[in-house]
Amino acid sequence: MLVVKVGGAAGVDLDAVCADLASLAAEGVRWVLVHGGSHETNLVSEQLGHPPRFLTSVSGYTSRYTDRRTLEIFEMVYCGKINKGIVERLQRRGVDAVGLSGLDGRLLEGRRKGALKVREGGKTLVVRDDLSGTVERVNVSLLRLLLDGGYAPVLSPPGISAEGEAINVDGDRAAARLAAALAAETLVLLSDVPGLLRAFPDPGSLVARLRASEVPAAAAYASGRMRTKLLGATEALAMGVARVVVGDSRGEAPVRAALAGRGTVIEPD
């Protein structure tokens, strides 16, 4: 079992990822794909007059501030345009893909975050109305029903709280929880960079291998969303996933390249 998460940055190559996944499926490899959509969501938010706002926690992690309007836009882009676009790409390549969000069948269930302490304008503020959360449970039986029936699940945030409220969940960390729940040996996190770069954006500064205990030090020079990918990687390893590969979605056969160790391979100590 393989879990792949492809990000939503502008430079991500969805065609290359889908072509590679279709090739793997033809060889009998079972996989689940999780996708992002941040860049497209930013564009649509601007067009709809509700520009994105990002929060930086006191621990240094950046996330999208999610009020109800933002959540509606998020669902429209992630669950609609991007999810169905990926499903179409896979169907065109002979894969019987099924697109679902974490809301459907309570696939990704978790807890809405309480008050968030964030840094903004040099001050520490408390945000109480953010509709984001963390995945704590995965509906494995539904996923196995699909997989056993020959379908390929394509999943997107948001998730759902125990109270039945949609919550914005981080895709990398959701993929980590998903990989652990499905007992996947490898979690592949693909974006628009070669992996963790010690001196971003220099591709020659790629960190090829990390042990779990080395990740906190590496997070100090991780750029942008890479810090959250490292967090997701350590969570996946802690839950029993054998290895995580942070790789590049661009180029030929990006999933196979990651499985062959091209990128940043993160393993337990």
N, C-alpha and C positions, 0 to 999 in steps of 0.2 A: 504494500500500500504506500502510495506517495501523495503528499499534500504539497501543492504549489500555490504560492501567493504572488500575484503580479500587481505591482503598484499602479498608481494613477497619474504619474507625472507626465508631462507633455512629450517626453522623448521615449516613452515605453513603446515597444514594438509588439502589439497584440497579435499581429498576423504571424510573426515568427514563433511566438509562444504557442498559438493555437495549432500551427502546422506541426510543431514538434510534439505536442500532446496528442494530436491525431495519429502521428506515426507510432508513438508509444502505445496508444490504445490498440492499434492494429497488431501489435506484438503481444497483446494480452496483459499489458501493464494497467493496473487499476489505479486511478487517481481521482482526487478532488481538487478543484481549482477555486481559489478565493481571489477576488479582485478588488482593486481600489477604484478611485475616480476623482481624486482631489482637484486636479487641474481643470477638468471639465466642470466640476461643481463650482469652482471659483468663477469661471467664465459666465456660467448661467446665473449665478448669484448677482454678479455685476449687471448683467443684462436685465434682470428682474428688479433692479433697484434695491437689492438687499445685499450689499457687498459683504464678503467674508470677514470675520474677525477671529483672530487667533490668540490663544491664551498660552502663556508660559508659566508653568508651575514653579514653585519655589525650588523644586529639585532639578529644574532645567529642561523639562519635557514640554514640547509645544503641541497643542491640540486645537481643533476647531471649536470655537464657541458655538453651541447648538441650542438656539431657542426654537420655538415651534415652527416659525417660518423657515428657518434654516433646515430643520429636519424634513419639512415638506419638499424643499428643493433637493435635499440630499436623497430622499427616496425617489424622486422623479428621475434624477440623473443616474444614481447607482443602480437602483432596481429596474429602471426602465431602459434608457438609452444604452448605457454601457453593458449591463448584463445581457440584454437581448442582442446587442451587437456581437458579443463574444459567443453567445449561443448560435447565432447565425453563422459566424465564421467556422465553428466546429461542425455544425450540421452540413455545411458546404463541403467539408472534408470527410464526411462519412461517420462522424461521431454523433450518437444519439444523446445530445446534451440536454440537460434540464436546468433552467435558470431559476434560482430561488434566493430569497433574502433570509437573513437570520430570524425574521419575524415568522416566516412560514413554518408551520408545524413546530414552533418554538425551537428551531434548529440551533440558534445561539441565544441562550438564556443567561441573564446575569443580573447584576445589581446596579441600579442607578447610583452614581456618585453623590455624596452629600455635598457639603460646602467645600469649595475649592479655594485654596490659597494660591494666588497668582501674583506675578510681578508685572506691573504696568506703569510706565512713566516714572520709574524709579521708586515706586511705592508698592507695598504689599497689600493686596485687596482680597476680599472674600467674595466669591461668586456663588450664589445659591440657586440660580434658576437654569443651570446648564443641564441639558437633557442628554448627557453622555453617561457611559457606564463601562463595566468590565465583564467579559464573558466568564461564567463560572460553570455552565453545564452545556453539553452538546447532545442533541437528539440523535444518538448514534443509530438507534433502531431504524429511523426514517432514512438515514443515509445508506445503511446497509441494504434496506429494502430496494432503494434505487440502484445501488451498485450490483446487487444480486440479480436485478432485472435487466442488466445490461445498459443502464443509463449512466451518464457522466454528470455528476452534480457540479454546477457552477454557482458559487455562493457569493453574496455581497452583504455587507452591513446594510441596514442597522440590525441590532439584536432586539430582544424583548426582555422586559423585566418580569419578575414574579407577579407583579400586579397587572401585567398586560399592557404596559406602556412601552412604546418604541423608544429605544435608546441608541445613540450613536456610539459604536464600539470601534476600537482601533483594529484595522484589518490584519496587521502583522501579529498582534497579540491574540486575536481571534483564531488565526491560522495555527498558532502555537497550541492553543487549547484543543483545536480540532485534530491536529496531528497526534497529540497525546491520546485523545479519546479514541481515535481509530487505530492506535498502536502502529502508526507509521514509523518506518525506520529512519526516513529522511524528510525534513522540511526544507523546501527550496523557496527562498524569498528573492524575487526578481524585481529589479528597478531599472533606472536609466544610467547607472554607473557600474563599473566593473566589480565593485564590492566595497569593503571598508578601505578608505584611503587615508593614509597617515597625514598626507598633505593635500587635502582637497583643493582643486580638482585634478591634480597630477595623477594620471593613471599608473605612472611608474612607482607610485608610493603605495600600491596595493598591499594590504596585509593578507597573506595567503592562508594563514592558519592561526587559530586562537584556541586556547583552552578556556573553559568556563570561568576559571578563577582570574583570567587575564582580561575579561570583558570590562569590568568596572574601570580599569586604567585606560582601556581603549576608548571608552565612552567619552573621555576627556577631549579627544581630538576628532571624534565622530562629528560629521557635519549634518545639520538639518535633521531630516527624518531618519537618518541612519542610527541615531541614538535609540529611537523607538524600536527599530529592527533588532538592535543588539539586546534590548530588553526582552523582546519577544523570543529571541533565540535562547537566552538564558532560562526563560520560563519553560520553553519546550524541553530543553535538556533536563531541567529539574523534574519534569513530569514523565521522563523516561524515553524521550525521543533520542535516538542514537547520535544523530548529527544534524546540524543546520548549515545550509550553504546559502550565503548571500551573494547572488550573482547578477549578471547583466542580461536583460531581456533582449538586447539588440544583437544582431548577428545570427548566423545559421545555427539551428538546433540549440537554442539557449538552455532548455531544460536538461538535455543530455550533457551539455557543457558543464552545467552546475553539478550534475551527478558525477561527472568525471573529476570534479574538484577544482574547476575553473571559477575563481571568485574567492570569497573568504569562507573557509571551512571552519566551523566552530564545533568543538567536541567536548565531552565531559573530561574532567581531570583524570 
